[in-house]
Amino acid sequence: MAHGVPTTAELAQAVREFLEGEVMSATDGRLRFLARVAANAAAQIERELVLGPELAIAHAARLADLGFGDDHELCAAIRNGSLDDRMDDVRAAVRASVVDKLRVANPRHLRAEDAAPSQPEQAVRT
């Protein structure tokens, strides 16, 4: 639920910017490290708020294309071998989901061909 201005994303951005601009530059050692960890967590929250709904829809569509309603069903089908004849489709769907998770968790771990510089998460530093 939106609670007005500032938005949740703007609050996370403000916290991240404070940690990066004020705390990290004024500290060292363990406190600086912890401030970096907190700033990275705030950046991840920002990306989740921006990208999460779109990525959830894409994930659900990939599952539906494979004929499943949720991850549990897909995992069971992989385990019991009923998708062995469609493994290329399964790999593509799972890979796309992992790439989407990295877009939120840490886009620096994406390969160049998976990165989308024009997307909003690229503007959120990690």
Secondary structure, DSSP 8 states (H G I E B T S, - for coil): ---SSS-HHHHHHHHHHHIIIIIHHH--HHHHHHHHHHHHHHHHHHHHHHHHHHHHHHHHHHHHHHT-SSHHHHHHHHHHTTTGGGHHHHHHHHHHHHHHHHHHH-GGGS-TTT--TTSGGGGS--
